[in-house]
């Protein structure tokens, strides 16, 4: 009711437009009632918090938020900004905290979240916990709610497909042990995968320690080192965990300190055997083995039960033996089936009882509840028939022991196949983590840079600024830059770029890539978790945790799914039982081996076990996991389900120009000589002059001149005397006693140099092509005209053409002048151009297109394009190279190829169509299966679904959904891209 009144207030206020003033409620007292100002000041100074408030539409909304906040004790001031959806609150932390304020805002009907500034951000840590025992989305929702209720938890995401929780929390308010306890209290097993402290942390195993005193001595020695933040000691397993600042120190220093501590130097330190991510992989393998063992054991008991009830009954000799009476009507066959099915029901099937108890204890119902109810109904009815037969001389009943045993067996088979398939969905991460080499060759250099010695070390011991030798065929051990040598490096495993990249002195290299031919000496700049590979792994892991908005559909259904199925099941049993009781169907419908009650019971159990909430819960996350993994292997990093869902709807792309559609650095593209002269000699004179200038155009000329000296890495140019740089015009110098002037038209005129008509025509032609024209004068005569341009990226024209064929509109928005922008746009086929746009104007253009009904993607370099990348439905950062952690973008295109814009959209479309197909599978099983299980076809065809077949169908639904997602692994880029002929100029 309150929400309706609030909505009416919003509508009423909106009708007056901007005329209605913003209500301002008087500030509440600076301190709560009964507390003096002096007491408040003693408790500590006031704090400030900024909240993002989603859902406010007018000033009445802002007023209600302000009023709600100011009613809390300890609020000094609250200001709500409806335009930017923000609320700033000044408060006294002694009486109120951010979480209470956030809840107060949400109680009014708006979505609120704390916006952390730089200082707060650093105090937030990310913890990943593996969760055992989740079977469907109601389980993951239960855990998520339990975690979010903890004070100090900023955000908690629980992924059913990966069986992991990612929690952003304040370590001052809550520890990861408390988070794990909350998960265990919710009824699930929690295993710590990583904490925020692991970012710069290494585990060392120490041999030779005999007493606790020795461990304390080592701890103190390490703690005294500069850059060491924390030391954690586990005496029992002789493990020391060190958290450190990689800029200051590193693991080799710790080993050196440990081994030199003590008089006899008896201590030896090595990296702790359990590698990063090893625990998670080991656990996955153990889970697969566990399900397989359970299935095999259940099969050992179930096969005899199945044979005695379904097969041996038709073999005369064996049938007679099984039908032998023991007590009254109790037969040998019934006793055998009871004995064999009991371990399956209570020992092998114990996990279903445990799971359903934990779920019901927390007020939710999951798949375990359905299985436990279905199997118990069959088992305990069978026990009832056995006991009746044993006590009655004339009772004839049928037992369903095979139903309960076969149900458990088929469901365990389904779970085994499911975990097996789910393990393959995260193969992308495992492959990425295995890219890092195990060892590296560490070089020791003298003061002049000569190699003194080489040493092979564990790659995890590499520290910042180490010099590493990379031999042909070896993997690059860490991110860094080349100090010495030339080679080609295959970066396809990290960036997806198929062609080997030439590397020489000063070029950057990425850890995990493969050196193809020459020997390189590289200097390590980013090690451990700072490396590009580690960032990619973290980004892909986070992407696989993030839920797509479409998943809300499954989450909503799963809340009511199990209770609804139980009601349907009971209704089915009751309907068939009453119909039989009051002769609603002919006697001939009842099979000879059962009565009316048993027929009704079978229909009821079949309905209960065929309905599967698991498949619905796995439909979206498994497809997102495989899709993001495939994207990573193609050099397209998609940050989760939200980005995937938005990208498949894109029908308009806004491109930045410089660095996105163009290469992003000046390149000399044309030379016209007006005098007879050898080109090599011409460029010798030019380079000798321009090498003294820092101007980007001068650098482009020198780079081009190097082509005539291919045999030299750093050629020595002739000496230039009397060098003069005229800002904004050009340069002048004497080389080999010849006067060289390089610059624009006005520089030539200032030196009274005549410009021939041919040279003027060349300049006009050059400028018409959006290139910069430069005159070169030698000894007072114009000798040549150079054309320098920021060339269009190879394949840009073809990419724009393909986008047109996909009915995607392309627009260029740039800060460059209209002339250059229009020329580039004409060259590549873009019709709409917005030039001379500032970063905020780019964002405004994106918003205008969204208002016109377009789903907009922004493609930029992630620096001055950040506002537009954030404003767009999908932000794509291009040209990221090794710096892949671009916060503003939803998708990072690592290869800097425009083709990957199409790959990203195409992959998202394929992934989303797979999600739709998964929902068809999941819902199809239930929508078609439930009526069939309830006996809808029985009156007309006599067909009924035995409970064990219904159980098999339920297990198959989950497996089919995961396998359907796994087919995405065969994703191929559009054929148009494979056949794309890049006609652009080659850039050295």
VENGI-V46856 format. One record per helix or strand of 3 or more residues. SS is the DSSP state (@ for helix, = for strand). FROM is the first residue (numbers start at 1). LEN is the number of residues. If there is no record, write none. Layout:
# VENGI-V46856
[[SS,FROM,LEN] [SS,FROM,LEN]]
This chain:
# VENGI-V46856
[[@,2,13] [@,37,7] [=,47,8] [@,59,12] [=,75,7] [=,86,6] [@,98,10] [=,111,5] [@,118,4] [=,124,9] [@,137,12] [=,153,7] [=,164,7] [@,176,10] [=,189,6] [@,196,5] [=,201,7] [@,212,12] [=,228,7] [=,239,6] [@,251,10] [=,268,4] [@,278,37] [@,316,7] [=,325,3] [@,332,17] [@,350,12] [@,367,25] [@,401,25] [@,427,7] [=,439,7] [=,451,8] [@,459,3] [=,467,4] [=,479,6] [=,487,4] [@,492,4] [=,501,3] [=,520,7] [@,528,3] [@,532,14] [@,551,31] [@,587,3] [@,596,15] [@,613,21] [=,636,3] [@,641,7] [=,652,4] [@,657,5] [=,667,7] [@,679,12] [@,696,14] [=,720,7] [=,730,6] [=,738,6] [@,745,6] [@,757,12] [=,772,7] [=,781,9] [@,796,10] [=,809,5] [@,818,11] [=,832,3] [@,839,13] [=,856,5] [@,866,6] [=,874,5] [=,891,3] [@,899,35] [@,938,4] [@,947,24] [@,975,4]]
